[in-house]
């Protein structure tokens, strides 16, 4: 899982941190938003939906992403 912040769009407004249930643990705002400590993320996507400029994308891992390998 990954939270991608488009640094060109982000203004560092802090809306992502404010709406996030784990805000200060995950989000750092230093001119631009940066997500870290993602092990605490609930994958709720509130940060992405609240961003007024659409600068945040939550990228989830694929479920069973690796195809089964057939042994011969």
NUGUDREN-287704 format. One record per residue (C-alpha): residue in one letter; x, z, y. Coordinates in steps of 0.1 Angstrom, whole numbers, plus 5000, padded with zeros to 4 digits. Layout:
# NUGUDREN-287704
AXZY
...
END
This chain:
# NUGUDREN-287704
X500050005000
X501249925035
X499949965070
X501049675091
X501049715129
X501449395150
X503849515176
X502949225199
X499349335201
X499849715199
X499749905233
X500350245218
X496850375229
X496750625200
X493150535188
X494550495153
X496050845153
X492950995168
X490450855143
X492650905112
X491851215091
X495551275087
X496451145122
X499551335133
X500951335098
X500750965094
X500850815129
X503650835154
X503050685189
X506150605209
X505150315231
X503850145199
X502050285169
X503950335137
X502550455103
X504750665080
X504150925053
X501650695037
X501350915006
X498851115028
X496750805036
X493250795022
X492950415025
X489850465046
X490850185070
X489450375100
X492650305119
X492249935115
X488549935124
X489050155155
X492049955169
X490649785201
X493149495198
X492949435160
X496649515157
X496449705124
X496049575089
X495849795058
X497249615028
X496249764995
X498149724963
X496649494937
X494849664908
X496649554876
X498649314898
X501049224871
X499748984845
X500049084809
X503148934793
X502648764760
X505448824735
X506448554711
END
